[in-house]
């Protein structure tokens, strides 16, 4: 990262930030409560803290993949509505340390990352969510995916941020625009794919033929200070921007 940063400076390029991506479930100790979260050792001492030092020196952002779906699957006590930005009598969790009440799992995970950065001494580094989404390979999961993505868009457009950071995440990228190209059932059986492996093919908001799986309202999302985009190959992203601009 340092070599790439210096190479860009040598070329007179001062507007390109250099960073690297981490996965929430692999580097954060806990999301419950968020205020008690830390980066896992030894990866914190060996990798994350030096990266944070570099990011602070170069005014760059920490990149993190945040999937409430993963925590929901790992913790059966989490109500699905809490993970899907749905209001309800049981769709909240209190941070027992700070007393802060959370109304969705997304904010808890974001604040867990922010708290972990603060413990490491780098609480002011901007946070970019490089991947977030919800898989959908049948009717029920498509309903869940639609609720999550629409809830995410509405939440980010609201500008409310999170309890620990009023501006929340600086940017968020939805994974992904298209489902991966699927194989025939016979091919899947021959490869003995697990159900989780099959689910991993269905994170798109569109089918591979570019038809929508469900409807998401992105109106005026670009006007919010926090950027929201779809993580896709550049050519397809350009096609999406053209379609949204019409």
Phi and psi in degrees as GROMACS dihedral restraints (atoms count N, CA, C in turn):
[ dihedral_restraints ]
;  ai    aj    ak    al  type     phi  dphi    fc
    3     4     5     6     1   -65.4    20    10
    4     5     6     7     1   -40.9    20    10
    6     7     8     9     1   -63.8    20    10
    7     8     9    10     1   -41.9    20    10
    9    10    11    12     1   -65.3    20    10
   10    11    12    13     1   -41.3    20    10
   12    13    14    15     1   -61.4    20    10
   13    14    15    16     1   -45.2    20    10
   15    16    17    18     1   -68.2    20    10
   16    17    18    19     1   -34.3    20    10
   18    19    20    21     1   -64.1    20    10
   19    20    21    22     1   -40.8    20    10
   21    22    23    24     1   -63.7    20    10
   22    23    24    25     1   -42.0    20    10
   24    25    26    27     1   -63.5    20    10
   25    26    27    28     1   -39.6    20    10
   27    28    29    30     1   -62.2    20    10
   28    29    30    31     1   -29.6    20    10
   30    31    32    33     1   -86.3    20    10
   31    32    33    34     1     1.6    20    10
   33    34    35    36     1    80.5    20    10
   34    35    36    37     1    16.6    20    10
   36    37    38    39     1   -98.4    20    10
   37    38    39    40     1   111.0    20    10
   39    40    41    42     1  -114.4    20    10
   40    41    42    43     1    -0.6    20    10
   42    43    44    45     1  -106.0    20    10
   43    44    45    46     1     0.8    20    10
   45    46    47    48     1  -101.0    20    10
   46    47    48    49     1   120.0    20    10
   48    49    50    51     1   -85.7    20    10
   49    50    51    52     1   149.0    20    10
   51    52    53    54     1  -116.8    20    10
   52    53    54    55     1   128.7    20    10
   54    55    56    57     1  -153.7    20    10
   55    56    57    58     1  -173.3    20    10
   57    58    59    60     1  -147.5    20    10
   58    59    60    61     1   159.7    20    10
   60    61    62    63     1  -102.9    20    10
   61    62    63    64     1   140.8    20    10
   63    64    65    66     1  -120.1    20    10
   64    65    66    67     1   158.0    20    10
   66    67    68    69     1  -103.6    20    10
   67    68    69    70     1   128.9    20    10
   69    70    71    72     1   -52.0    20    10
   70    71    72    73     1   -51.7    20    10
   72    73    74    75     1   -69.5    20    10
   73    74    75    76     1   -13.8    20    10
   75    76    77    78     1   -97.4    20    10
   76    77    78    79     1   -15.9    20    10
   78    79    80    81     1  -125.1    20    10
   79    80    81    82     1   -14.7    20    10
   81    82    83    84     1   -99.5    20    10
   82    83    84    85     1   133.8    20    10
   84    85    86    87     1   -68.6    20    10
   85    86    87    88     1   -42.9    20    10
   87    88    89    90     1  -159.8    20    10
   88    89    90    91     1   152.4    20    10
   90    91    92    93     1  -107.4    20    10
   91    92    93    94     1    -0.5    20    10
   93    94    95    96     1  -128.5    20    10
   94    95    96    97     1   106.4    20    10
   96    97    98    99     1   -82.1    20    10
   97    98    99   100     1   157.0    20    10
   99   100   101   102     1   -57.7    20    10
  100   101   102   103     1   -37.2    20    10
  102   103   104   105     1   -66.0    20    10
  103   104   105   106     1   -15.0    20    10
  105   106   107   108     1   -98.7    20    10
  106   107   108   109     1     3.9    20    10
  108   109   110   111     1   -71.0    20    10
  109   110   111   112     1   144.3    20    10
  111   112   113   114     1  -140.6    20    10
  112   113   114   115     1   165.0    20    10
  114   115   116   117     1   -79.0    20    10
  115   116   117   118     1   140.9    20    10
  117   118   119   120     1   -67.5    20    10
  118   119   120   121     1   146.8    20    10
  120   121   122   123     1   -99.7    20    10
  121   122   123   124     1   150.4    20    10
  123   124   125   126     1   -89.1    20    10
  124   125   126   127     1     2.4    20    10
  126   127   128   129     1   -61.6    20    10
  127   128   129   130     1   -29.3    20    10
  129   130   131   132     1   -63.3    20    10
  130   131   132   133     1   -53.2    20    10
  132   133   134   135     1   -67.9    20    10
  133   134   135   136     1   -37.8    20    10
  135   136   137   138     1   -81.6    20    10
  136   137   138   139     1   -33.7    20    10
  138   139   140   141     1  -125.7    20    10
  139   140   141   142     1   -55.4    20    10
  141   142   143   144     1   -67.5    20    10
  142   143   144   145     1   -46.2    20    10
  144   145   146   147     1   -62.6    20    10
  145   146   147   148     1   -43.3    20    10
  147   148   149   150     1   -61.9    20    10
  148   149   150   151     1   -35.9    20    10
  150   151   152   153     1   -65.4    20    10
  151   152   153   154     1   -43.8    20    10
  153   154   155   156     1   -61.6    20    10
  154   155   156   157     1   -39.5    20    10
  156   157   158   159     1   -61.3    20    10
  157   158   159   160     1   -43.1    20    10
  159   160   161   162     1   -64.3    20    10
  160   161   162   163     1   -43.5    20    10
  162   163   164   165     1   -63.5    20    10
  163   164   165   166     1   -39.3    20    10
  165   166   167   168     1   -66.4    20    10
  166   167   168   169     1   -42.0    20    10
  168   169   170   171     1   -65.3    20    10
  169   170   171   172     1   -32.8    20    10
  171   172   173   174     1  -102.8    20    10
  172   173   174   175     1     7.6    20    10
  174   175   176   177     1    55.7    20    10
  175   176   177   178     1    45.4    20    10
  177   178   179   180     1  -110.0    20    10
  178   179   180   181     1   177.9    20    10
  180   181   182   183     1  -111.2    20    10
  181   182   183   184     1   151.1    20    10
  183   184   185   186     1   -81.3    20    10
  184   185   186   187     1   132.9    20    10
  186   187   188   189     1  -105.6    20    10
  187   188   189   190     1   131.3    20    10
  189   190   191   192     1  -142.8    20    10
  190   191   192   193     1   134.9    20    10
  192   193   194   195     1   -87.8    20    10
  193   194   195   196     1   121.4    20    10
  195   196   197   198     1  -125.2    20    10
  196   197   198   199     1   112.2    20    10
  198   199   200   201     1  -121.6    20    10
  199   200   201   202     1    98.4    20    10
  201   202   203   204     1   -55.2    20    10
  202   203   204   205     1   -29.4    20    10
  204   205   206   207     1   -56.0    20    10
  205   206   207   208     1   -41.5    20    10
  207   208   209   210     1   -65.1    20    10
  208   209   210   211     1   -44.3    20    10
  210   211   212   213     1   -67.5    20    10
  211   212   213   214     1   -37.2    20    10
  213   214   215   216     1   -60.5    20    10
  214   215   216   217     1   -41.2    20    10
  216   217   218   219     1   -70.8    20    10
  217   218   219   220     1   -32.6    20    10
  219   220   221   222     1   -80.9    20    10
  220   221   222   223     1   -24.7    20    10
  222   223   224   225     1  -123.5    20    10
  223   224   225   226     1    99.1    20    10
  225   226   227   228     1   -64.6    20    10
  226   227   228   229     1   -16.9    20    10
  228   229   230   231     1   -79.7    20    10
  229   230   231   232     1    -7.6    20    10
  231   232   233   234     1   -79.8    20    10
  232   233   234   235     1   119.7    20    10
  234   235   236   237     1   -64.2    20    10
  235   236   237   238     1   139.1    20    10
  237   238   239   240     1   -62.0    20    10
  238   239   240   241     1   -33.6    20    10
  240   241   242   243     1   -62.6    20    10
  241   242   243   244     1   -32.6    20    10
  243   244   245   246     1   -66.5    20    10
  244   245   246   247     1   -33.6    20    10
  246   247   248   249     1   -79.7    20    10
  247   248   249   250     1   -18.5    20    10
  249   250   251   252     1  -107.7    20    10
  250   251   252   253     1    17.6    20    10
  252   253   254   255     1    63.7    20    10
  253   254   255   256     1    26.4    20    10
  255   256   257   258     1   -92.8    20    10
  256   257   258   259     1   139.6    20    10
  258   259   260   261     1   -79.1    20    10
  259   260   261   262     1   144.3    20    10
  261   262   263   264     1  -179.2    20    10
  262   263   264   265     1   162.6    20    10
  264   265   266   267     1   -63.7    20    10
  265   266   267   268     1   -23.2    20    10
  267   268   269   270     1  -116.0    20    10
  268   269   270   271     1     6.5    20    10
  270   271   272   273     1   -89.8    20    10
  271   272   273   274     1    61.7    20    10
  273   274   275   276     1  -155.4    20    10
  274   275   276   277     1   159.1    20    10
  276   277   278   279     1  -140.9    20    10
  277   278   279   280     1   138.6    20    10
  279   280   281   282     1  -100.9    20    10
  280   281   282   283     1   136.7    20    10
  282   283   284   285     1   -76.4    20    10
  283   284   285   286     1   111.2    20    10
  285   286   287   288     1   -68.9    20    10
  286   287   288   289     1   -15.5    20    10
  288   289   290   291     1   -86.1    20    10
  289   290   291   292     1   -47.8    20    10
  291   292   293   294     1   -97.9    20    10
  292   293   294   295     1   -18.0    20    10
  294   295   296   297     1    80.7    20    10
  295   296   297   298     1     3.5    20    10
  297   298   299   300     1   -73.6    20    10
  298   299   300   301     1   136.7    20    10
  300   301   302   303     1   -98.6    20    10
  301   302   303   304     1   130.3    20    10
  303   304   305   306     1  -108.5    20    10
  304   305   306   307     1   137.3    20    10
  306   307   308   309     1  -108.7    20    10
  307   308   309   310     1     3.0    20    10
  309   310   311   312     1  -157.1    20    10
  310   311   312   313     1   153.8    20    10
  312   313   314   315     1   -70.2    20    10
  313   314   315   316     1   -31.2    20    10
  315   316   317   318     1   -57.4    20    10
  316   317   318   319     1   -49.5    20    10
  318   319   320   321     1   -62.9    20    10
  319   320   321   322     1   -36.6    20    10
  321   322   323   324     1   -62.3    20    10
  322   323   324   325     1   -42.7    20    10
  324   325   326   327     1   -69.4    20    10
  325   326   327   328     1   -41.4    20    10
  327   328   329   330     1   -61.0    20    10
  328   329   330   331     1   -45.5    20    10
  330   331   332   333     1   -68.9    20    10
  331   332   333   334     1   -28.5    20    10
  333   334   335   336     1   -63.5    20    10
  334   335   336   337     1   -40.2    20    10
  336   337   338   339     1   -66.5    20    10
  337   338   339   340     1   -43.1    20    10
  339   340   341   342     1   -63.3    20    10
  340   341   342   343     1   -41.5    20    10
  342   343   344   345     1   -64.6    20    10
  343   344   345   346     1   -40.7    20    10
  345   346   347   348     1   -63.3    20    10
  346   347   348   349     1   -39.3    20    10
  348   349   350   351     1   -63.9    20    10
  349   350   351   352     1   -39.7    20    10
  351   352   353   354     1   -63.9    20    10
  352   353   354   355     1   -41.2    20    10
  354   355   356   357     1   -61.0    20    10
  355   356   357   358     1   -35.3    20    10
  357   358   359   360     1   -80.5    20    10
  358   359   360   361     1    -5.1    20    10
  360   361   362   363     1    92.1    20    10
  361   362   363   364     1    18.3    20    10
  363   364   365   366     1  -134.8    20    10
  364   365   366   367     1    56.8    20    10
  366   367   368   369     1   -74.9    20    10
  367   368   369   370     1   -13.7    20    10
  369   370   371   372     1  -101.0    20    10
  370   371   372   373     1     4.7    20    10
  372   373   374   375     1   -72.5    20    10
  373   374   375   376     1   130.9    20    10
  375   376   377   378     1   -61.1    20    10
  376   377   378   379     1   149.9    20    10
  378   379   380   381     1  -116.7    20    10
  379   380   381   382     1   126.9    20    10
  381   382   383   384     1  -115.4    20    10
  382   383   384   385     1   128.7    20    10
  384   385   386   387     1   -91.2    20    10
  385   386   387   388     1   104.2    20    10
  387   388   389   390     1   -79.1    20    10
  388   389   390   391     1   -19.8    20    10
  390   391   392   393     1  -149.5    20    10
  391   392   393   394     1   135.0    20    10
  393   394   395   396     1  -157.9    20    10
  394   395   396   397     1   150.0    20    10
  396   397   398   399     1   173.2    20    10
  397   398   399   400     1  -172.5    20    10
  399   400   401   402     1  -148.1    20    10
  400   401   402   403     1   127.5    20    10
  402   403   404   405     1   -74.7    20    10
  403   404   405   406     1   155.0    20    10
  405   406   407   408     1  -152.0    20    10
  406   407   408   409     1   106.2    20    10
  408   409   410   411     1  -122.6    20    10
  409   410   411   412     1     8.9    20    10
  411   412   413   414     1  -155.6    20    10
  412   413   414   415     1  -176.9    20    10
  414   415   416   417     1   -60.7    20    10
  415   416   417   418     1   -46.7    20    10
  417   418   419   420     1   -67.7    20    10
  418   419   420   421     1   -44.2    20    10
  420   421   422   423     1   -68.1    20    10
  421   422   423   424     1   -30.2    20    10
  423   424   425   426     1   -65.9    20    10
  424   425   426   427     1   -38.1    20    10
  426   427   428   429     1   -63.5    20    10
  427   428   429   430     1   -43.1    20    10
  429   430   431   432     1   -63.2    20    10
  430   431   432   433     1   -43.7    20    10
  432   433   434   435     1   -62.9    20    10
  433   434   435   436     1   -42.4    20    10
  435   436   437   438     1   -62.2    20    10
  436   437   438   439     1   -43.1    20    10
  438   439   440   441     1   -65.1    20    10
  439   440   441   442     1   -40.2    20    10
  441   442   443   444     1   -67.0    20    10
  442   443   444   445     1   -49.4    20    10
  444   445   446   447     1   -65.3    20    10
  445   446   447   448     1   -43.3    20    10
  447   448   449   450     1   -66.6    20    10
  448   449   450   451     1   -39.3    20    10
  450   451   452   453     1   -63.1    20    10
  451   452   453   454     1   -39.8    20    10
  453   454   455   456     1   -63.0    20    10
  454   455   456   457     1   -48.0    20    10
  456   457   458   459     1   -59.9    20    10
  457   458   459   460     1   -46.9    20    10
  459   460   461   462     1   -64.0    20    10
  460   461   462   463     1   -40.1    20    10
  462   463   464   465     1   -64.8    20    10
  463   464   465   466     1   -44.2    20    10
  465   466   467   468     1   -69.2    20    10
  466   467   468   469     1   -36.7    20    10
  468   469   470   471     1   -66.5    20    10
  469   470   471   472     1   -26.2    20    10
  471   472   473   474     1   -67.3    20    10
  472   473   474   475     1   -24.7    20    10
  474   475   476   477     1    72.7    20    10
  475   476   477   478     1    16.1    20    10
  477   478   479   480     1   -74.6    20    10
  478   479   480   481     1   -22.8    20    10
  480   481   482   483     1    68.5    20    10
  481   482   483   484     1  -152.5    20    10
  483   484   485   486     1  -126.6    20    10
  484   485   486   487     1   165.4    20    10
  486   487   488   489     1   -57.1    20    10
  487   488   489   490     1   -33.3    20    10
  489   490   491   492     1   -90.4    20    10
  490   491   492   493     1   -14.0    20    10
  492   493   494   495     1  -149.4    20    10
  493   494   495   496     1   111.3    20    10
  495   496   497   498     1   -62.5    20    10
  496   497   498   499     1   -27.6    20    10
  498   499   500   501     1   -89.5    20    10
  499   500   501   502     1    -6.7    20    10
  501   502   503   504     1    62.2    20    10
  502   503   504   505     1  -146.0    20    10
  504   505   506   507     1   -77.8    20    10
  505   506   507   508     1   141.0    20    10
  507   508   509   510     1   -68.2    20    10
  508   509   510   511     1   -38.2    20    10
  510   511   512   513     1  -146.5    20    10
  511   512   513   514     1   157.3    20    10
  513   514   515   516     1  -142.8    20    10
  514   515   516   517     1   136.2    20    10
  516   517   518   519     1  -120.1    20    10
  517   518   519   520     1   124.7    20    10
  519   520   521   522     1   -82.8    20    10
  520   521   522   523     1   130.0    20    10
  522   523   524   525     1  -104.5    20    10
  523   524   525   526     1   114.1    20    10
  525   526   527   528     1  -145.7    20    10
  526   527   528   529     1   179.8    20    10
  528   529   530   531     1   -74.0    20    10
  529   530   531   532     1   -49.4    20    10
  531   532   533   534     1  -114.2    20    10
  532   533   534   535     1   147.2    20    10
  534   535   536   537     1   -62.9    20    10
  535   536   537   538     1   151.8    20    10
  537   538   539   540     1   -69.3    20    10
  538   539   540   541     1   154.1    20    10
  540   541   542   543     1   -62.7    20    10
  541   542   543   544     1   126.4    20    10
  543   544   545   546     1   -94.2    20    10
  544   545   546   547     1   156.3    20    10
  546   547   548   549     1   -99.2    20    10
  547   548   549   550     1   169.7    20    10
  549   550   551   552     1   -69.8    20    10
  550   551   552   553     1   160.1    20    10
  552   553   554   555     1   -59.6    20    10
  553   554   555   556     1   -37.6    20    10
  555   556   557   558     1   -63.7    20    10
  556   557   558   559     1   -40.6    20    10
  558   559   560   561     1   -65.2    20    10
  559   560   561   562     1   -38.4    20    10
  561   562   563   564     1   -65.0    20    10
  562   563   564   565     1   -41.5    20    10
  564   565   566   567     1   -64.3    20    10
  565   566   567   568     1   -39.0    20    10
  567   568   569   570     1   -64.1    20    10
  568   569   570   571     1   -33.8    20    10
  570   571   572   573     1   -87.5    20    10
  571   572   573   574     1    -5.4    20    10
  573   574   575   576     1    54.0    20    10
  574   575   576   577     1    47.4    20    10
  576   577   578   579     1   -69.4    20    10
  577   578   579   580     1   138.4    20    10
  579   580   581   582     1   -75.9    20    10
  580   581   582   583     1   164.1    20    10
  582   583   584   585     1   -62.0    20    10
  583   584   585   586     1   -34.7    20    10
  585   586   587   588     1   -67.0    20    10
  586   587   588   589     1   -40.1    20    10
  588   589   590   591     1   -62.5    20    10
  589   590   591   592     1   -38.3    20    10
  591   592   593   594     1   -67.7    20    10
  592   593   594   595     1   -40.1    20    10
  594   595   596   597     1   -60.4    20    10
  595   596   597   598     1   -33.6    20    10
  597   598   599   600     1   -63.5    20    10
  598   599   600   601     1   -13.7    20    10
  600   601   602   603     1   -85.0    20    10
  601   602   603   604     1    -8.5    20    10
  603   604   605   606     1  -119.7    20    10
  604   605   606   607     1    49.0    20    10
  606   607   608   609     1   -96.2    20    10
  607   608   609   610     1    -3.5    20    10
  609   610   611   612     1   -75.4    20    10
  610   611   612   613     1   156.6    20    10
  612   613   614   615     1   -91.0    20    10
  613   614   615   616     1    -6.1    20    10
  615   616   617   618     1  -128.7    20    10
  616   617   618   619     1   155.9    20    10
  618   619   620   621     1   -76.1    20    10
  619   620   621   622     1   164.5    20    10
  621   622   623   624     1   -58.0    20    10
  622   623   624   625     1   -22.2    20    10
  624   625   626   627     1   -85.7    20    10
  625   626   627   628     1    10.0    20    10
  627   628   629   630     1    74.3    20    10
  628   629   630   631     1    18.5    20    10
  630   631   632   633     1   -94.3    20    10
  631   632   633   634     1   147.5    20    10
  633   634   635   636     1   -73.2    20    10
  634   635   636   637     1   138.8    20    10
  636   637   638   639     1   -81.9    20    10
  637   638   639   640     1   -31.2    20    10
  639   640   641   642     1  -159.5    20    10
  640   641   642   643     1   168.0    20    10
  642   643   644   645     1   -96.9    20    10
  643   644   645   646     1   130.5    20    10
  645   646   647   648     1  -125.6    20    10
  646   647   648   649     1   132.2    20    10
  648   649   650   651     1   -94.5    20    10
  649   650   651   652     1   107.1    20    10
  651   652   653   654     1   -98.7    20    10
  652   653   654   655     1    11.0    20    10
  654   655   656   657     1   -53.6    20    10
  655   656   657   658     1   126.7    20    10
  657   658   659   660     1    64.9    20    10
  658   659   660   661     1    14.6    20    10
  660   661   662   663     1   -62.8    20    10
  661   662   663   664     1   -30.0    20    10
  663   664   665   666     1   -71.5    20    10
  664   665   666   667     1   -16.3    20    10
  666   667   668   669     1   -80.6    20    10
  667   668   669   670     1   -12.5    20    10
  669   670   671   672     1   -78.3    20    10
  670   671   672   673     1   150.5    20    10
  672   673   674   675     1   -66.0    20    10
  673   674   675   676     1   -22.1    20    10
  675   676   677   678     1   -96.6    20    10
  676   677   678   679     1   124.2    20    10
  678   679   680   681     1   -78.1    20    10
  679   680   681   682     1   137.7    20    10
  681   682   683   684     1  -124.9    20    10
  682   683   684   685     1   131.0    20    10
  684   685   686   687     1  -147.6    20    10
  685   686   687   688     1   169.0    20    10
  687   688   689   690     1  -103.0    20    10
  688   689   690   691     1   131.5    20    10
  690   691   692   693     1   -82.3    20    10
  691   692   693   694     1   103.9    20    10
  693   694   695   696     1  -147.1    20    10
  694   695   696   697     1   164.9    20    10
  696   697   698   699     1   -57.7    20    10
  697   698   699   700     1   146.4    20    10
  699   700   701   702     1   -57.1    20    10
  700   701   702   703     1   -39.4    20    10
  702   703   704   705     1   -64.4    20    10
  703   704   705   706     1   -39.6    20    10
  705   706   707   708     1   -73.7    20    10
  706   707   708   709     1   -31.9    20    10
  708   709   710   711     1   -65.0    20    10
  709   710   711   712     1   -39.2    20    10
  711   712   713   714     1   -63.3    20    10
  712   713   714   715     1   -40.3    20    10
  714   715   716   717     1   -62.7    20    10
  715   716   717   718     1   -39.9    20    10
  717   718   719   720     1   -65.2    20    10
  718   719   720   721     1   -43.3    20    10
  720   721   722   723     1   -61.7    20    10
  721   722   723   724     1   -39.9    20    10
  723   724   725   726     1   -63.6    20    10
  724   725   726   727     1   -43.1    20    10
  726   727   728   729     1   -64.7    20    10
  727   728   729   730     1   -41.6    20    10
  729   730   731   732     1   -70.2    20    10
  730   731   732   733     1   -25.9    20    10
  732   733   734   735     1   -80.2    20    10
  733   734   735   736     1   -12.6    20    10
